[in-house]
Amino acid sequence: MPVVTVLQGPRDVQLKRDLISKITDAFVDAYGIPADTVQVWFNEVPADSWGAAGKLIADTPK
């Protein structure tokens, strides 16, 4: 049973629904396994707890 972990900043629930569907479809297509064996976990990190290029993501212009 594949388990996929997505580490990201917080996202809208509908975006996560769409991504779970696409990740599941990719495993079904690539491995020929049933969709109900694929698990997707989201680990969401707030923008003030994550940094890149020496700066907090919360401090980066969008």
C-alpha positions, -999 to 999 in steps of 0.1 A, spaced: 0 0 0 17 33 -11 16 61 14 25 96 0 33 125 23 29 160 9 48 186 29 35 221 21 21 253 34 -16 254 42 -38 250 11 -75 252 4 -95 220 10 -106 218 -27 -70 220 -39 -61 191 -16 -90 171 -29 -78 176 -65 -42 167 -56 -52 135 -38 -73 124 -68 -44 131 -92 -18 114 -70 -41 84 -65 -47 81 -103 -9 83 -109 -3 53 -87 -32 33 -101 -19 40 -136 18 33 -128 14 3 -105 -19 -12 -117 -32 -12 -81 -66 -4 -67 -73 32 -57 -83 22 -22 -48 10 -15 -33 45 -20 -30 69 10 -21 105 8 -12 125 39 -8 162 41 17 177 66 10 215 65 35 239 79 24 275 87 43 302 68 58 315 100 74 280 107 91 275 74 119 293 56 137 294 23 167 314 10 174 327 45 139 341 51 106 331 66 80 323 40 57 346 60 81 374 52 82 368 14 60 388 -9 33 368 -27 
